[in-house]
Amino acid sequence: MTIDFEAPKPLVNMQTMLQTVAENMMRPTSREMDENEHAIPWDYIEFMHTAMRSMGGAGGLAPVEDKPKEGAEKRPPIGYQKLAVQIEMLAWGDVGYYLITPGGGLGAAAVQAAGTPEQKAKFLARFNDDKPTFAAMCMTEPGAGSDTSAIRARAVLDEKTNEWIINGEKIFVTAGDKSFTEYEKLGKGFIVVWASIDPSAGRAGMRAFVVEAGTPGVKITKLEHKLGIRASDTAAISLVDARVPFENVLGSPTVEKSTTGFKGAMATFDATRPLVAASGLGVARAALEFLKEKLKENGVEIRYGLPRQKLTNIEREVIDMEIMLKSSWLMVLKAVWMADNKKSNALESSMSKVKAGDVTTKVTQKAVEILGPLGYSREFLLEKWFRDAKITDIYEGTGQINRLVVARQILGYTGAELR
């Protein structure tokens, strides 16, 4: 049996294009976007939408199926693998910029994981429309972060109109503004709102609802000011008697004793946690490459192949950083390969996220330490990458929560048994 790590040709071509974008569109304006938080780089958004469509994919980052042309040789699915490569390269350019790349994000991933074929056809197809389009996930609340069972948003069915009436408050919604606000230059976006249809049923009563941009009763109440990823918008959203069509609920609208529906929707994160890990590793790679470049300028070359006792301390530290980065990337590749092949990857997904959160933080911090004043100076982007890095360990399930998921998977405990 052989293991081939060579990337498929379509991924190599796409990676080359994205590196050009990262070097010529993202890096030159990275500092400006960081300092002018919430500015919207329309040139970048429109270019990326057009570029992605020209390469035969959706007009942005969205988990759509990669269908070969008629008569072409059937190839293994690489949808999530493609996303991982795209995201890592864009985050290498600027992770805040990556988060405002048009596409479905977590919102589309939720539809992909838990939606019916009709819902997928309706909502995912719009990412290939003429205008760039965004989608977002609304889960976190002021009183409910990692503990999703504490969600208080409520959805009640109005049987007269056959609509869901949703009330609640959501915070820290990545790309919430671009997904919900109706900008003339954007297509029809949506947010996926988590709410309970039966609070007494606990998690069994939890459902995700697709809420279209511009829905009355839904309002962006705040845009967060953040430590890192400042180019992206992070919004607070309130829902007051927001009416949503009955068919916009993802999964069965019937409350059953089991939590099958909840687990189906939570599969969203099994597919996307490795993608968040990939974004962090893009930041870490940028920091490590910058460190090696500056060391080389100062006469420090890494002498690979020598026994560790013959290396300098800096050489050992750089090599250890490279080992951490490459091993973490392999974990991401395994997790997204499993997602593409519809294999259960809850364990691998959370492991890749835990590892990447640690590695991204450690690599960027160590790069700043080794370069000293150069690493701390705003003359270079390294201090920004250090700030951007920490979110990798926080959003999409904190490192602590993902460690619990890993432990439960390995030891066979339920959430109630191991908290």
C-alpha positions in Angstrom: 0.0 0.0 0.0 1.3 3.4 -0.9 0.4 6.8 0.5 0.6 9.7 -2.0 0.8 13.2 -0.6 1.0 14.9 -3.9 -1.8 17.5 -4.3 -4.1 17.0 -7.3 -3.3 19.3 -10.2 -6.5 21.4 -9.8 -5.4 22.2 -6.2 -1.9 23.1 -7.3 -3.2 25.5 -9.9 -5.7 27.1 -7.5 -3.0 27.4 -4.8 -0.7 29.3 -7.3 -3.5 31.7 -8.1 -4.4 32.3 -4.5 -0.7 32.9 -3.6 -0.7 35.6 -6.2 -3.8 37.2 -4.6 -2.3 36.9 -1.1 1.0 38.5 -2.2 -0.4 41.3 -4.4 -3.9 42.1 -2.9 -3.8 41.1 0.7 -0.3 41.6 2.1 0.1 45.2 0.7 -3.1 46.4 2.4 -3.1 44.1 5.4 -1.9 46.8 7.9 -4.4 49.3 6.5 -7.3 46.9 6.9 -6.2 46.1 10.4 -6.2 49.7 11.4 -9.5 50.6 9.6 -11.6 47.9 11.2 -14.9 47.2 9.5 -13.9 48.8 6.2 -15.2 46.8 3.2 -12.6 46.0 0.5 -15.1 45.7 -2.4 -12.3 45.3 -5.0 -11.0 42.2 -3.2 -14.5 40.7 -2.6 -15.6 41.2 -6.2 -12.3 40.0 -7.6 -12.4 36.8 -5.5 -15.9 36.1 -6.5 -15.1 36.3 -10.2 -11.8 34.4 -9.8 -13.4 31.5 -8.0 -16.1 31.2 -10.6 -13.6 31.3 -13.4 -11.9 28.3 -11.9 -15.0 26.2 -12.1 -16.1 26.5 -8.4 -18.6 28.5 -6.5 -18.1 32.3 -6.4 -16.2 32.1 -3.1 -15.6 29.7 -0.3 -18.6 27.3 0.0 -18.8 23.6 0.6 -20.4 22.7 -2.7 -19.8 19.4 -4.4 -17.0 19.2 -6.9 -18.6 17.7 -10.0 -16.4 16.7 -12.9 -17.4 17.7 -16.4 -19.5 15.3 -18.5 -17.3 12.6 -19.9 -14.4 13.4 -17.6 -12.7 10.7 -15.6 -14.4 10.2 -12.2 -12.1 11.4 -9.4 -12.3 11.2 -5.6 -14.2 14.0 -3.8 -12.0 16.8 -2.8 -14.5 19.5 -1.8 -13.4 20.1 1.8 -9.7 19.3 0.9 -10.0 22.1 -1.6 -11.4 24.5 1.0 -8.6 23.6 3.4 -5.9 24.5 0.8 -7.8 27.7 -0.2 -8.2 28.8 3.4 -4.6 28.1 4.5 -3.2 30.1 1.6 -5.7 33.0 2.1 -4.9 33.1 5.8 -1.2 33.1 4.9 -2.0 36.3 3.1 -4.2 37.8 5.9 -6.6 35.8 8.0 -8.9 38.8 8.5 -9.2 39.2 4.7 -9.8 35.4 4.4 -12.9 35.8 6.7 -14.3 38.4 4.3 -13.8 36.2 1.2 -17.3 35.7 -0.3 -18.8 32.3 0.3 -21.0 30.3 2.7 -18.7 29.9 5.7 -20.4 28.2 8.6 -23.9 29.1 7.4 -23.5 27.2 4.2 -21.7 24.4 6.1 -24.8 24.0 8.3 -27.0 23.7 5.3 -24.7 21.2 3.7 -24.6 19.1 6.9 -28.2 19.1 8.0 -30.3 20.4 5.0 -32.6 18.5 2.8 -31.7 18.2 -0.9 -34.2 20.9 -1.7 -32.7 23.2 0.9 -29.2 22.6 -0.4 -30.4 23.3 -4.0 -32.1 26.5 -2.9 -29.5 28.1 -0.5 -26.1 26.8 -1.7 -26.7 27.5 -5.4 -26.7 31.3 -4.7 -22.9 31.2 -4.0 -22.5 30.9 -7.8 -24.7 33.8 -8.6 -23.6 37.0 -10.4 -23.0 38.8 -7.1 -20.7 37.8 -4.3 -22.7 36.3 -1.4 -22.1 35.6 2.3 -23.7 33.3 4.9 -23.1 33.1 8.7 -23.8 30.9 11.7 -25.6 32.5 14.7 -25.1 30.2 17.8 -23.4 32.1 20.6 -25.5 34.1 23.0 -24.7 36.4 26.0 -25.5 33.5 28.3 -24.5 30.6 26.0 -21.0 30.1 24.6 -19.5 26.7 24.3 -22.5 25.2 26.2 -25.0 25.0 23.4 -27.6 23.5 25.7 -27.9 26.9 27.4 -29.2 28.6 24.2 -32.3 30.7 25.0 -33.4 31.8 21.5 -36.9 30.5 20.9 -38.8 29.5 17.7 -42.5 29.1 17.9 -44.6 27.8 15.0 -47.5 30.1 13.9 -49.9 27.5 12.5 -52.1 30.1 10.9 -49.4 31.4 8.6 -47.1 28.3 8.7 -44.2 30.4 9.8 -41.6 30.2 12.6 -41.5 33.2 14.9 -38.0 33.6 16.3 -36.9 35.7 19.3 -33.5 35.9 20.7 -30.1 37.5 20.8 -26.9 36.3 19.1 -23.3 37.6 19.5 -19.9 37.1 18.0 -21.3 36.3 14.5 -18.5 36.1 12.1 -19.4 37.9 8.8 -22.8 38.6 10.3 -23.1 42.1 8.8 -22.2 41.0 5.2 -24.4 37.9 5.5 -27.6 39.8 6.7 -27.3 43.4 5.6 -28.6 44.0 2.1 -25.7 45.8 0.3 -26.4 46.6 -3.3 -23.1 45.0 -4.3 -23.9 41.7 -2.6 -26.2 38.8 -3.4 -28.9 37.5 -1.2 -27.1 36.2 1.9 -28.5 34.5 5.0 -27.7 33.6 8.6 -28.4 30.3 10.2 -29.9 30.9 13.7 -29.9 28.2 16.4 -33.1 28.3 18.5 -35.2 25.9 20.5 -38.7 24.8 19.4 -39.2 23.0 22.8 -37.0 24.2 25.7 -38.3 21.4 27.9 -36.7 18.9 25.5 -33.2 20.2 26.0 -30.9 19.6 23.1 -33.5 17.4 21.4 -35.6 20.6 20.9 -32.7 22.6 19.3 -32.9 23.4 15.6 -31.1 25.6 13.1 -33.2 28.0 10.9 -32.1 29.8 7.7 -33.0 33.5 8.0 -32.8 35.4 4.8 -31.0 38.8 4.6 -33.4 41.7 5.2 -35.9 39.6 7.2 -38.1 42.1 9.3 -37.4 41.9 13.0 -33.8 41.0 12.6 -31.2 43.8 13.4 -27.5 44.1 13.5 -27.0 45.8 16.9 -23.2 46.0 17.2 -20.0 45.4 15.4 -17.2 44.2 17.7 -13.8 45.8 18.1 -11.3 43.0 18.3 -7.7 42.1 19.2 -7.1 40.3 15.9 -8.8 39.4 12.6 -9.8 43.0 12.5 -10.5 43.1 8.8 -13.5 40.8 9.3 -16.8 41.9 10.8 -18.1 40.2 14.0 -21.6 41.2 14.7 -24.3 41.1 17.5 -27.7 40.3 16.1 -31.2 40.6 17.7 -34.3 38.8 16.6 -37.7 40.2 17.7 -40.7 38.3 16.3 -38.8 37.5 13.1 -40.9 35.4 10.8 -39.3 32.6 8.8 -40.9 30.2 6.3 -41.7 26.8 7.7 -39.5 25.0 5.2 -36.4 27.0 6.4 -35.8 24.8 9.4 -32.9 22.4 9.0 -33.7 18.9 10.0 -37.0 17.5 11.2 -39.4 20.0 12.8 -40.7 17.2 15.1 -39.3 16.9 18.6 -38.3 13.4 19.4 -36.9 11.7 22.5 -33.5 11.3 20.8 -31.0 14.1 19.9 -30.5 12.8 16.4 -31.6 16.2 14.9 -29.2 18.1 17.1 -26.3 15.8 16.4 -27.0 16.1 12.7 -26.7 19.9 12.9 -23.7 19.6 15.1 -22.0 17.7 12.3 -21.5 21.1 10.8 -18.5 21.6 13.1 -17.0 18.2 12.3 -16.6 19.5 8.7 -15.6 23.0 9.5 -13.3 22.7 12.6 -10.4 21.4 10.3 -11.0 24.5 8.1 -10.6 26.8 11.1 -7.5 24.8 11.9 -6.2 25.4 8.4 -6.7 29.2 8.7 -4.6 29.2 11.9 -1.9 27.2 10.2 -1.8 29.7 7.4 -1.0 32.4 10.0 1.6 30.3 11.6 3.3 29.5 8.3 3.5 33.2 7.5 5.1 33.9 10.9 7.6 31.1 10.5 8.6 32.0 7.0 9.1 35.6 8.1 11.3 34.5 11.0 13.5 32.4 8.8 13.8 35.2 6.3 15.0 37.7 9.0 17.4 35.1 10.5 18.9 34.5 7.1 19.4 38.3 6.6 21.3 38.3 9.8 23.5 35.3 8.8 21.6 32.6 10.6 21.0 29.6 8.3 19.2 26.5 9.6 21.5 23.5 9.1 19.1 20.6 8.5 20.4 17.1 8.9 22.8 17.6 11.8 22.3 15.9 15.2 20.4 18.1 17.6 23.4 18.5 19.9 25.4 20.1 17.1 22.6 22.7 16.4 22.3 26.1 18.0 19.4 26.8 20.2 17.7 29.0 17.6 18.1 26.3 15.0 16.5 23.7 17.3 13.6 26.0 18.0 13.0 26.7 14.3 13.1 23.1 13.4 10.7 22.2 16.3 8.3 24.9 15.0 8.4 23.4 11.5 7.7 19.9 13.0 4.7 21.3 14.9 3.4 23.1 11.8 3.7 20.1 9.4 2.3 17.5 11.8 -0.7 19.7 12.5 -1.3 20.2 8.7 -1.3 16.4 8.3 -4.0 16.2 11.0 -6.1 18.7 9.0 -5.7 16.8 5.8 -6.9 13.6 7.4 -9.9 15.3 8.9 -11.0 17.0 5.6 -10.4 13.8 3.6 -12.8 12.0 6.0 -15.3 14.8 5.6 -15.1 14.5 1.8 -15.6 10.7 1.9 -18.5 11.0 4.4 -16.7 9.2 7.2 -17.4 10.0 10.8 -14.6 12.4 11.8 -15.7 14.0 15.1 -12.5 12.8 16.8 -10.1 13.8 14.0 -11.9 17.1 13.5 -11.6 18.2 17.1 -8.0 16.8 17.4 -7.0 18.9 14.4 -8.6 22.0 15.9 -6.9 21.5 19.3 -3.5 20.9 17.7 -3.8 23.9 15.4 -4.9 26.2 18.2 -1.8 25.3 20.2 0.6 25.3 17.3 -0.6 28.7 15.8 -0.3 30.4 19.2 3.1 28.8 20.0 4.7 29.4 16.6 3.7 33.1 16.3 4.7 33.8 19.9 8.1 32.1 19.6 8.7 34.0 16.3 8.1 37.3 18.2 10.3 36.2 21.0 13.2 35.2 18.8 13.1 38.4 16.7 12.7 40.6 19.8 12.2 44.3 18.9 11.7 43.3 15.2 8.9 41.0 16.2 7.2 43.5 18.5 7.5 46.4 16.0 4.6 47.6 13.9 7.0 48.1 11.1 6.4 44.4 10.2 3.3 42.3 10.2 4.6 39.7 12.7 3.0 41.4 15.7 -0.3 41.4 13.8 0.0 37.7 13.1 0.7 37.2 16.8 -2.6 39.0 17.6 -4.5 37.2 14.8 -3.3 33.8 16.0 -5.1 33.5 19.3 -8.6 33.3 17.9 -7.7 29.9 16.4 -7.9 28.5 19.9 -11.2 30.2 20.8 -13.8 30.3 18.0 -15.4 27.2 16.5 -15.2 25.5 19.9 -12.6 26.5 22.4 -9.5 24.4 22.9 -11.0 23.2 26.2 -14.3 22.1 24.7 -12.5 20.3 21.8 -10.3 18.5 24.3 -13.5 17.3 26.0 -14.9 16.1 22.6 -11.7 14.2 22.0 -11.7 12.6 25.5 -15.4 11.6 25.1 -14.7 10.0 21.7 -11.7 8.1 22.9 -13.1 7.0 26.3 -16.7 6.4 25.1 -18.3 8.9 27.5 -21.4 11.0 26.8 -21.5 14.7 27.3 -23.4 14.3 30.6 -20.8 11.8 31.9 -17.7 13.9 31.1 -18.1 17.7 31.4 
